[in-house]
């Protein structure tokens, strides 16, 4: 799966947890999930669980702690898929 495909799937997942979905229209790999998209930490846990389901992978707590931006999530998923 390409970086673009993973990124689009992550953004699609985020769409269900972001209150203002227009923020996703300008999302980049540097977009901070908590600060820029106004997602709270409890929802971030839900997003990580959804990513595990969608991408068929497991993300441990240490890995989850390193996810701050969309790019962080994409990179981790890409590494897990390799």
Backbone atoms as SQL, in Angstrom:
CREATE TABLE atoms (id INTEGER PRIMARY KEY, chain TEXT, resi INTEGER, resn TEXT, atom TEXT, x REAL, y REAL, z REAL);
INSERT INTO atoms VALUES
  (1, 'A', 1, 'UNK', 'N', 0.852, -1.178, 0.000),
  (2, 'A', 1, 'UNK', 'CA', 0.000, 0.000, 0.000),
  (3, 'A', 1, 'UNK', 'C', 0.900, 1.245, 0.000),
  (4, 'A', 2, 'UNK', 'N', 0.568, 2.214, -0.822),
  (5, 'A', 2, 'UNK', 'CA', 1.401, 3.407, -0.958),
  (6, 'A', 2, 'UNK', 'C', 1.177, 4.374, 0.216),
  (7, 'A', 3, 'UNK', 'N', 2.117, 5.290, 0.382),
  (8, 'A', 3, 'UNK', 'CA', 2.004, 6.308, 1.426),
  (9, 'A', 3, 'UNK', 'C', 0.730, 7.119, 1.220),
  (10, 'A', 4, 'UNK', 'N', 0.424, 7.429, -0.033),
  (11, 'A', 4, 'UNK', 'CA', -0.784, 8.200, -0.329),
  (12, 'A', 4, 'UNK', 'C', -2.050, 7.445, 0.077),
  (13, 'A', 5, 'UNK', 'N', -2.066, 6.145, -0.195),
  (14, 'A', 5, 'UNK', 'CA', -3.233, 5.329, 0.168),
  (15, 'A', 5, 'UNK', 'C', -3.387, 5.253, 1.684),
  (16, 'A', 6, 'UNK', 'N', -2.273, 5.048, 2.384),
  (17, 'A', 6, 'UNK', 'CA', -2.322, 4.988, 3.848),
  (18, 'A', 6, 'UNK', 'C', -2.789, 6.332, 4.405),
  (19, 'A', 7, 'UNK', 'N', -2.223, 7.418, 3.874),
  (20, 'A', 7, 'UNK', 'CA', -2.599, 8.756, 4.333),
  (21, 'A', 7, 'UNK', 'C', -4.087, 8.997, 4.147),
  (22, 'A', 8, 'UNK', 'N', -4.626, 8.627, 2.994),
  (23, 'A', 8, 'UNK', 'CA', -6.051, 8.834, 2.734),
  (24, 'A', 8, 'UNK', 'C', -6.909, 8.020, 3.693),
  (25, 'A', 9, 'UNK', 'N', -6.492, 6.790, 3.975),
  (26, 'A', 9, 'UNK', 'CA', -7.259, 5.962, 4.912),
  (27, 'A', 9, 'UNK', 'C', -7.212, 6.541, 6.322),
  (28, 'A', 10, 'UNK', 'N', -6.039, 7.053, 6.729),
  (29, 'A', 10, 'UNK', 'CA', -5.921, 7.666, 8.055),
  (30, 'A', 10, 'UNK', 'C', -6.832, 8.895, 8.137),
  (31, 'A', 11, 'UNK', 'N', -6.831, 9.716, 7.096),
  (32, 'A', 11, 'UNK', 'CA', -7.703, 10.894, 7.077),
  (33, 'A', 11, 'UNK', 'C', -9.170, 10.474, 7.113),
  (34, 'A', 12, 'UNK', 'N', -9.518, 9.419, 6.397),
  (35, 'A', 12, 'UNK', 'CA', -10.898, 8.911, 6.426),
  (36, 'A', 12, 'UNK', 'C', -11.278, 8.462, 7.843),
  (37, 'A', 13, 'UNK', 'N', -10.342, 7.815, 8.536),
  (38, 'A', 13, 'UNK', 'CA', -10.585, 7.389, 9.918),
  (39, 'A', 13, 'UNK', 'C', -10.773, 8.618, 10.803),
  (40, 'A', 14, 'UNK', 'N', -9.903, 9.603, 10.648),
  (41, 'A', 14, 'UNK', 'CA', -9.979, 10.823, 11.454),
  (42, 'A', 14, 'UNK', 'C', -11.307, 11.548, 11.261),
  (43, 'A', 15, 'UNK', 'N', -11.852, 11.468, 10.064),
  (44, 'A', 15, 'UNK', 'CA', -13.103, 12.163, 9.744),
  (45, 'A', 15, 'UNK', 'C', -14.209, 11.801, 10.747),
  (46, 'A', 16, 'UNK', 'N', -14.204, 10.590, 11.246),
  (47, 'A', 16, 'UNK', 'CA', -15.225, 10.168, 12.203),
  (48, 'A', 16, 'UNK', 'C', -15.007, 10.679, 13.618),
  (49, 'A', 17, 'UNK', 'N', -13.851, 11.284, 13.880),
  (50, 'A', 17, 'UNK', 'CA', -13.520, 11.716, 15.235),
  (51, 'A', 17, 'UNK', 'C', -13.237, 13.213, 15.361),
  (52, 'A', 18, 'UNK', 'N', -13.159, 13.909, 14.244),
  (53, 'A', 18, 'UNK', 'CA', -12.872, 15.341, 14.241),
  (54, 'A', 18, 'UNK', 'C', -14.193, 16.095, 14.189),
  (55, 'A', 19, 'UNK', 'N', -14.376, 17.045, 15.108),
  (56, 'A', 19, 'UNK', 'CA', -15.639, 17.801, 15.139),
  (57, 'A', 19, 'UNK', 'C', -15.788, 18.679, 13.902),
  (58, 'A', 20, 'UNK', 'N', -14.709, 19.357, 13.506),
  (59, 'A', 20, 'UNK', 'CA', -14.742, 20.244, 12.344),
  (60, 'A', 20, 'UNK', 'C', -13.999, 19.560, 11.193),
  (61, 'A', 21, 'UNK', 'N', -14.730, 18.830, 10.370),
  (62, 'A', 21, 'UNK', 'CA', -14.104, 18.045, 9.300),
  (63, 'A', 21, 'UNK', 'C', -13.477, 18.913, 8.213),
  (64, 'A', 22, 'UNK', 'N', -13.813, 20.206, 8.171),
  (65, 'A', 22, 'UNK', 'CA', -13.174, 21.074, 7.179),
  (66, 'A', 22, 'UNK', 'C', -11.674, 21.205, 7.468),
  (67, 'A', 23, 'UNK', 'N', -11.267, 20.963, 8.701),
  (68, 'A', 23, 'UNK', 'CA', -9.837, 21.006, 9.039),
  (69, 'A', 23, 'UNK', 'C', -9.055, 19.934, 8.281),
  (70, 'A', 24, 'UNK', 'N', -9.738, 18.853, 7.917),
  (71, 'A', 24, 'UNK', 'CA', -9.063, 17.752, 7.207),
  (72, 'A', 24, 'UNK', 'C', -8.789, 18.093, 5.746),
  (73, 'A', 25, 'UNK', 'N', -9.489, 19.084, 5.212),
  (74, 'A', 25, 'UNK', 'CA', -9.287, 19.454, 3.815),
  (75, 'A', 25, 'UNK', 'C', -7.877, 19.973, 3.555),
  (76, 'A', 26, 'UNK', 'N', -7.269, 20.586, 4.564),
  (77, 'A', 26, 'UNK', 'CA', -5.920, 21.139, 4.426),
  (78, 'A', 26, 'UNK', 'C', -4.894, 20.317, 5.194),
  (79, 'A', 27, 'UNK', 'N', -5.270, 19.111, 5.602),
  (80, 'A', 27, 'UNK', 'CA', -4.379, 18.274, 6.407),
  (81, 'A', 27, 'UNK', 'C', -3.143, 17.863, 5.617),
  (82, 'A', 28, 'UNK', 'N', -2.002, 17.870, 6.302),
  (83, 'A', 28, 'UNK', 'CA', -0.729, 17.442, 5.738),
  (84, 'A', 28, 'UNK', 'C', -0.106, 16.442, 6.706),
  (85, 'A', 29, 'UNK', 'N', 0.990, 15.813, 6.322),
  (86, 'A', 29, 'UNK', 'CA', 1.660, 14.910, 7.272),
  (87, 'A', 29, 'UNK', 'C', 2.065, 15.618, 8.571),
  (88, 'A', 30, 'UNK', 'N', 2.268, 16.939, 8.522),
  (89, 'A', 30, 'UNK', 'CA', 2.672, 17.687, 9.704),
  (90, 'A', 30, 'UNK', 'C', 1.495, 18.108, 10.587),
  (91, 'A', 31, 'UNK', 'N', 0.275, 17.846, 10.138),
  (92, 'A', 31, 'UNK', 'CA', -0.905, 18.225, 10.913),
  (93, 'A', 31, 'UNK', 'C', -0.918, 17.468, 12.234),
  (94, 'A', 32, 'UNK', 'N', -0.943, 18.220, 13.333),
  (95, 'A', 32, 'UNK', 'CA', -0.950, 17.629, 14.674),
  (96, 'A', 32, 'UNK', 'C', -2.380, 17.211, 15.015),
  (97, 'A', 33, 'UNK', 'N', -2.537, 15.960, 15.381),
  (98, 'A', 33, 'UNK', 'CA', -3.882, 15.407, 15.600),
  (99, 'A', 33, 'UNK', 'C', -4.579, 16.080, 16.781),
  (100, 'A', 34, 'UNK', 'N', -3.878, 16.245, 17.898),
  (101, 'A', 34, 'UNK', 'CA', -4.510, 16.833, 19.074),
  (102, 'A', 34, 'UNK', 'C', -4.657, 18.345, 18.947),
  (103, 'A', 35, 'UNK', 'N', -3.594, 19.030, 18.552),
  (104, 'A', 35, 'UNK', 'CA', -3.613, 20.502, 18.528),
  (105, 'A', 35, 'UNK', 'C', -4.339, 21.067, 17.315),
  (106, 'A', 36, 'UNK', 'N', -3.972, 20.601, 16.124),
  (107, 'A', 36, 'UNK', 'CA', -4.543, 21.183, 14.899),
  (108, 'A', 36, 'UNK', 'C', -5.962, 20.706, 14.609),
  (109, 'A', 37, 'UNK', 'N', -6.229, 19.441, 14.900),
  (110, 'A', 37, 'UNK', 'CA', -7.550, 18.879, 14.587),
  (111, 'A', 37, 'UNK', 'C', -8.485, 18.895, 15.788),
  (112, 'A', 38, 'UNK', 'N', -7.966, 19.349, 16.930),
  (113, 'A', 38, 'UNK', 'CA', -8.775, 19.489, 18.154),
  (114, 'A', 38, 'UNK', 'C', -9.382, 18.160, 18.620),
  (115, 'A', 39, 'UNK', 'N', -8.612, 17.083, 18.451),
  (116, 'A', 39, 'UNK', 'CA', -9.041, 15.758, 18.918),
  (117, 'A', 39, 'UNK', 'C', -8.540, 15.599, 20.351),
  (118, 'A', 40, 'UNK', 'N', -9.381, 15.125, 21.254),
  (119, 'A', 40, 'UNK', 'CA', -8.896, 14.917, 22.618),
  (120, 'A', 40, 'UNK', 'C', -8.209, 13.564, 22.741),
  (121, 'A', 41, 'UNK', 'N', -7.474, 13.387, 23.825),
  (122, 'A', 41, 'UNK', 'CA', -6.644, 12.186, 23.966),
  (123, 'A', 41, 'UNK', 'C', -7.469, 10.898, 24.028),
  (124, 'A', 42, 'UNK', 'N', -8.675, 10.963, 24.567),
  (125, 'A', 42, 'UNK', 'CA', -9.526, 9.773, 24.606),
  (126, 'A', 42, 'UNK', 'C', -9.934, 9.364, 23.191),
  (127, 'A', 43, 'UNK', 'N', -10.236, 10.337, 22.364),
  (128, 'A', 43, 'UNK', 'CA', -10.592, 10.030, 20.972),
  (129, 'A', 43, 'UNK', 'C', -9.382, 9.523, 20.200),
  (130, 'A', 44, 'UNK', 'N', -8.183, 10.004, 20.560),
  (131, 'A', 44, 'UNK', 'CA', -6.977, 9.528, 19.898),
  (132, 'A', 44, 'UNK', 'C', -6.809, 8.029, 20.121),
  (133, 'A', 45, 'UNK', 'N', -7.142, 7.569, 21.307),
  (134, 'A', 45, 'UNK', 'CA', -7.093, 6.128, 21.588),
  (135, 'A', 45, 'UNK', 'C', -8.062, 5.391, 20.666),
  (136, 'A', 46, 'UNK', 'N', -9.263, 5.935, 20.497),
  (137, 'A', 46, 'UNK', 'CA', -10.249, 5.328, 19.599),
  (138, 'A', 46, 'UNK', 'C', -9.738, 5.309, 18.158),
  (139, 'A', 47, 'UNK', 'N', -9.055, 6.386, 17.756),
  (140, 'A', 47, 'UNK', 'CA', -8.500, 6.466, 16.401),
  (141, 'A', 47, 'UNK', 'C', -7.441, 5.389, 16.203),
  (142, 'A', 48, 'UNK', 'N', -6.591, 5.198, 17.200),
  (143, 'A', 48, 'UNK', 'CA', -5.541, 4.180, 17.102),
  (144, 'A', 48, 'UNK', 'C', -6.152, 2.788, 17.007),
  (145, 'A', 49, 'UNK', 'N', -7.183, 2.526, 17.793),
  (146, 'A', 49, 'UNK', 'CA', -7.871, 1.226, 17.736),
  (147, 'A', 49, 'UNK', 'C', -8.494, 1.020, 16.355),
  (148, 'A', 50, 'UNK', 'N', -9.102, 2.067, 15.810),
  (149, 'A', 50, 'UNK', 'CA', -9.707, 1.984, 14.476),
  (150, 'A', 50, 'UNK', 'C', -8.628, 1.719, 13.426),
  (151, 'A', 51, 'UNK', 'N', -7.462, 2.366, 13.557),
  (152, 'A', 51, 'UNK', 'CA', -6.350, 2.119, 12.630),
  (153, 'A', 51, 'UNK', 'C', -5.902, 0.665, 12.700),
  (154, 'A', 52, 'UNK', 'N', -5.852, 0.125, 13.910),
  (155, 'A', 52, 'UNK', 'CA', -5.475, -1.286, 14.062),
  (156, 'A', 52, 'UNK', 'C', -6.449, -2.178, 13.292),
  (157, 'A', 53, 'UNK', 'N', -7.737, -1.879, 13.413),
  (158, 'A', 53, 'UNK', 'CA', -8.763, -2.669, 12.725),
  (159, 'A', 53, 'UNK', 'C', -8.658, -2.528, 11.208),
  (160, 'A', 54, 'UNK', 'N', -8.555, -1.298, 10.734),
  (161, 'A', 54, 'UNK', 'CA', -8.552, -1.026, 9.299),
  (162, 'A', 54, 'UNK', 'C', -7.306, -1.589, 8.622),
  (163, 'A', 55, 'UNK', 'N', -6.159, -1.442, 9.289),
  (164, 'A', 55, 'UNK', 'CA', -4.905, -1.863, 8.675),
  (165, 'A', 55, 'UNK', 'C', -4.458, -3.257, 9.112),
  (166, 'A', 56, 'UNK', 'N', -5.241, -3.905, 9.973),
  (167, 'A', 56, 'UNK', 'CA', -4.937, -5.271, 10.387),
  (168, 'A', 56, 'UNK', 'C', -3.604, -5.401, 11.091),
  (169, 'A', 57, 'UNK', 'N', -3.320, -4.465, 11.982),
  (170, 'A', 57, 'UNK', 'CA', -2.054, -4.475, 12.696),
  (171, 'A', 57, 'UNK', 'C', -2.297, -4.221, 14.173),
  (172, 'A', 58, 'UNK', 'N', -1.250, -4.339, 14.962),
  (173, 'A', 58, 'UNK', 'CA', -1.331, -4.072, 16.391),
  (174, 'A', 58, 'UNK', 'C', -0.361, -2.947, 16.727),
  (175, 'A', 59, 'UNK', 'N', -0.820, -1.975, 17.481),
  (176, 'A', 59, 'UNK', 'CA', 0.002, -0.837, 17.874),
  (177, 'A', 59, 'UNK', 'C', 0.103, -0.861, 19.396),
  (178, 'A', 60, 'UNK', 'N', 1.343, -1.059, 19.903),
  (179, 'A', 60, 'UNK', 'CA', 1.490, -1.123, 21.354),
  (180, 'A', 60, 'UNK', 'C', 1.523, 0.287, 21.957),
  (181, 'A', 61, 'UNK', 'N', 1.499, 0.362, 23.275),
  (182, 'A', 61, 'UNK', 'CA', 1.399, 1.649, 23.962),
  (183, 'A', 61, 'UNK', 'C', 2.565, 2.578, 23.644),
  (184, 'A', 62, 'UNK', 'N', 3.782, 2.055, 23.595),
  (185, 'A', 62, 'UNK', 'CA', 4.946, 2.892, 23.289),
  (186, 'A', 62, 'UNK', 'C', 4.845, 3.482, 21.887),
  (187, 'A', 63, 'UNK', 'N', 4.380, 2.678, 20.944),
  (188, 'A', 63, 'UNK', 'CA', 4.198, 3.158, 19.573),
  (189, 'A', 63, 'UNK', 'C', 3.096, 4.213, 19.523),
  (190, 'A', 64, 'UNK', 'N', 2.020, 3.964, 20.231),
  (191, 'A', 64, 'UNK', 'CA', 0.893, 4.906, 20.254),
  (192, 'A', 64, 'UNK', 'C', 1.322, 6.251, 20.837),
  (193, 'A', 65, 'UNK', 'N', 2.195, 6.218, 21.836),
  (194, 'A', 65, 'UNK', 'CA', 2.674, 7.455, 22.458),
  (195, 'A', 65, 'UNK', 'C', 3.463, 8.324, 21.489),
  (196, 'A', 66, 'UNK', 'N', 4.004, 7.729, 20.435),
  (197, 'A', 66, 'UNK', 'CA', 4.804, 8.475, 19.462),
  (198, 'A', 66, 'UNK', 'C', 3.952, 9.065, 18.329),
  (199, 'A', 67, 'UNK', 'N', 2.662, 8.806, 18.344),
  (200, 'A', 67, 'UNK', 'CA', 1.784, 9.342, 17.292),
  (201, 'A', 67, 'UNK', 'C', 1.271, 10.713, 17.727),
  (202, 'A', 68, 'UNK', 'N', 1.784, 11.740, 17.061),
  (203, 'A', 68, 'UNK', 'CA', 1.322, 13.102, 17.332),
  (204, 'A', 68, 'UNK', 'C', 0.718, 13.724, 16.078),
  (205, 'A', 69, 'UNK', 'N', 1.286, 13.394, 14.914),
  (206, 'A', 69, 'UNK', 'CA', 0.828, 13.981, 13.651),
  (207, 'A', 69, 'UNK', 'C', 0.264, 12.898, 12.743),
  (208, 'A', 70, 'UNK', 'N', -0.387, 13.339, 11.680),
  (209, 'A', 70, 'UNK', 'CA', -0.879, 12.389, 10.680),
  (210, 'A', 70, 'UNK', 'C', 0.299, 11.624, 10.094),
  (211, 'A', 71, 'UNK', 'N', 1.398, 12.321, 9.840),
  (212, 'A', 71, 'UNK', 'CA', 2.591, 11.680, 9.302),
  (213, 'A', 71, 'UNK', 'C', 3.153, 10.612, 10.222),
  (214, 'A', 72, 'UNK', 'N', 3.098, 10.845, 11.544),
  (215, 'A', 72, 'UNK', 'CA', 3.554, 9.836, 12.503),
  (216, 'A', 72, 'UNK', 'C', 2.732, 8.555, 12.375),
  (217, 'A', 73, 'UNK', 'N', 1.431, 8.719, 12.250),
  (218, 'A', 73, 'UNK', 'CA', 0.542, 7.563, 12.120),
  (219, 'A', 73, 'UNK', 'C', 0.820, 6.817, 10.820),
  (220, 'A', 74, 'UNK', 'N', 0.970, 7.566, 9.729),
  (221, 'A', 74, 'UNK', 'CA', 1.218, 6.955, 8.419),
  (222, 'A', 74, 'UNK', 'C', 2.543, 6.194, 8.432),
  (223, 'A', 75, 'UNK', 'N', 3.593, 6.805, 8.978),
  (224, 'A', 75, 'UNK', 'CA', 4.907, 6.166, 9.033),
  (225, 'A', 75, 'UNK', 'C', 4.866, 4.879, 9.842),
  (226, 'A', 76, 'UNK', 'N', 4.210, 4.910, 10.980),
  (227, 'A', 76, 'UNK', 'CA', 4.110, 3.718, 11.825),
  (228, 'A', 76, 'UNK', 'C', 3.363, 2.600, 11.096),
  (229, 'A', 77, 'UNK', 'N', 2.260, 2.933, 10.476),
  (230, 'A', 77, 'UNK', 'CA', 1.472, 1.924, 9.744),
  (231, 'A', 77, 'UNK', 'C', 2.287, 1.371, 8.569),
  (232, 'A', 78, 'UNK', 'N', 3.010, 2.258, 7.886),
  (233, 'A', 78, 'UNK', 'CA', 3.848, 1.821, 6.777),
  (234, 'A', 78, 'UNK', 'C', 4.928, 0.853, 7.254),
  (235, 'A', 79, 'UNK', 'N', 5.553, 1.134, 8.387),
  (236, 'A', 79, 'UNK', 'CA', 6.582, 0.261, 8.942),
  (237, 'A', 79, 'UNK', 'C', 5.989, -1.086, 9.356),
  (238, 'A', 80, 'UNK', 'N', 4.787, -1.049, 9.912),
  (239, 'A', 80, 'UNK', 'CA', 4.136, -2.291, 10.345),
  (240, 'A', 80, 'UNK', 'C', 3.749, -3.172, 9.150),
  (241, 'A', 81, 'UNK', 'N', 3.437, -2.517, 8.037),
  (242, 'A', 81, 'UNK', 'CA', 3.004, -3.254, 6.853),
  (243, 'A', 81, 'UNK', 'C', 4.171, -3.857, 6.086),
  (244, 'A', 82, 'UNK', 'N', 5.364, -3.344, 6.344),
  (245, 'A', 82, 'UNK', 'CA', 6.553, -3.812, 5.597),
  (246, 'A', 82, 'UNK', 'C', 6.956, -5.214, 5.996);
